[in-house]
């Protein structure tokens, strides 16, 4: 059999999702999930060396095994994730045709993400292999003609990033190992240095940064200020390994227990460039003092590949024990007015009170409606008066100043408002008023 094609299907809750044992199927754009044994078996029989399966843009996830196939396979741009006992086993066929494995995201698989029985030419390039038990495992009883395992991202695999179970030396140069430390890389490789019966894995020279043509992953997440974070604004700077689709924002959450989605980081979210995204979060006394894990998901590379959810980064919240106020201040009382003969200037003053703690700061906005920010966006100040000029307001038109107060627990009050007419000053009234005759 040959020429089998299966595209744009959902295959789930079977024993084996798709079986094409003695065939060269084309499988594209399928979702294969929740099968109790294997997601896909393609070209499995060692007796049929001419079985040459092609798999492109499939999502193979949460099966017992993801994909079992012969080594004469072409598999590109697939997402192979969270399969319990392994991602890809390309170890069921014989020699005769080259294998090609490129631009795949293999993440969160148990045992091994990619097991290769290398009897012939095999190319493994531009893949991201992340958060599996073992990243790439090489097996086989015959000397391979040529094996290219280069320009891959091998990141945070639990036992080993690379394991050589053969007696042959393997070239794994020009890969990114999530570090440039030779001792750290060597500790993530299992080969002759661990068992004298095995061949050597040559891994130098190395890439000094993530491979940008491989599927995207979160390569760094510095959080400022430095740990521990108190009652203050925390900035989350995300860096991805390749150019991203800037029309899609990542979902960034954190929590103290899985799935780490208790709080969402949303404020001031923006792409800084094609691979960096930033947002802020105001830590207040409503956030308990604890260690937190950050979860990043949803972002998508310009290749259309969605990142794997990442929980490798975290931070600690700690602040003075006497900060116990968990209620915001009362809304400020605000008086605002224009300046005679100058429609571009507004003056405002306010007072605020918190019966439980100290008011530590304020922010104000100016807009064409109560709470609107179309003239001046939220601006932080420490004093209780402002004079803001150069606004280009329309003389005689009504506008609003909105003010919020913040207490020592970091909690903001509801807004207090005052309207004013541009170019018309407010009248100051001083109390008490004493009248003498």
C-alpha positions, 0 to 999 in steps of 0.5 A, a space after each residue: 500500500 502507498 499514497 494514503 492521506 489523512 488530513 484535518 481530523 480529530 482522532 481520540 479515545 481509541 486504543 491506537 488512534 491511527 495505524 498504517 503499518 505497511 504503508 507510506 501515509 501522508 498525515 497532515 494537520 490532525 489532532 491525535 489525543 487521549 488514545 489509551 496506547 499509541 497515537 499513531 503507528 506508521 510504517 512500523 514493520 521492519 520487513 518493509 524497508 520502503 515504508 516512508 511515512 510523512 507527518 506534517 503539522 499534526 498535534 499528537 498529545 496525551 496518548 500513552 505513546 505519541 508516534 511509533 514508526 520506522 526510521 525512514 520517516 519525514 516528520 516536520 512542524 508537529 507538536 508532540 506533547 505530554 505523551 505518558 511513555 514517550 513522544 516519538 519512537 523511530 525504531 521500528 523499520 530497517 535501512 534503505 531510506 534517510 529519515 528527516 525530523 525537523 521543526 518539531 516541538 517535543 515537550 513534556 513527554 515521559 521516558 524519552 521525547 525522540 528515540 532513534 534506531 539509526 541504521 542509516 542516514 538520519 537528520 534531526 534539525 531545528 527542533 525544540 526538545 523541552 521538559 521531557 524525561 530524556 530529550 534525544 535517545 540514540 539506539 541501534 545495532 548497526 553503524 549509521 551511514 551519517 547522522 546529523 543532529 544539529 541546530 536543535 534547542 535541548 532545554 530542561 529535559 529531566 534526566 538527560 538532554 541526550 543519551 547515546 545507547 550505541 557503541 558508535 560516536 555521535 556528532 551533536 554539535 551546534 545545538 543549544 543546551 540552554 547554557 554555555 557551561 561545558 560542565 553543565 552540558 556534559 552532565 546532561 549527556 549520557 555516553 562514554 563518560 558514564 559507561 565505557 561500553 558506549 560511544 562518545 557524544 561530540 557536542 562542541 562547538 555549541 550554539 551560544 543562543 537558542 536556535 531561531 528557526 526551531 519552534 519557540 519557547 520561553 528562553 528567559 523571564 527576569 522579574 524586577 525588582 529583585 527577589 523578594 518582591 514587596 508591596 510594589 509593582 513587579 515587571 515581568 519581561 518575557 524573552 522568546 527564542 524566536 520571532 513571535 506573532 505579535 497579534 497574540 499575547 501570552 497568558 501569564 499567571 502565577 500561583 503557589 500551587 499547580 496549575 499556577 493560575 491564581 493571579 494573572 499578569 495583565 497591566 501595561 502589557 505590550 510587545 517590546 519587539 518581535 521576541 520580547 513582551 512585558 507586563 506589570 503586576 501590582 503586589 498588594 497586601 491581598 497577595 499572601 507572602 509565599 513563593 510563586 511559580 509563573 505559568 506562561 502559555 498561549 504565545 505563538 511563533 511566526 511559524 504558527 507553532 504555539 509554545 508549550 506552557 512553561 512553569 520554570 520561573 518563579 519569585 517570592 513575595 515578602 513584606 513587613 509583617 505589620 502590613 495587614 490592611 486588606 481594605 482600600 482607602 476611601 475615595 478622595 474628595 476632589 476639587 478641580 478647575 480651569 485657569 481664566 484665559 488659559 483653556 489648556 490648564 487644569 488645577 486640582 486638589 484633593 484629600 483622602 483618608 484611610 481609617 486602617 492605615 496610611 495613605 502613601 500615594 495618589 494617581 490621577 487622570 483627566 478625561 472627557 467623562 468621569 474616569 476617562 483617560 482620553 486626555 491624560 492617562 493615569 499618572 502617579 503623584 505623591 502630593 495632593 495638588 496638581 497644575 497640568 498645562 499644555 492640554 489643548 482643551 476646548 474653551 468652555 467645555 466640561 472635563 473631569 479629573 479622577 483621583 485614586 489613593 493608595 495605602 500602605 497595603 498597596 490597595 487603590 481606592 475607588 475614584 473620586 471625581 470633580 468636573 471643571 470647565 476649561 478656562 473657568 477657575 474653581 472658587 476656593 472657600 476657606 473655613 470657618 467663615 466669620 462675619 463681622 458687623 
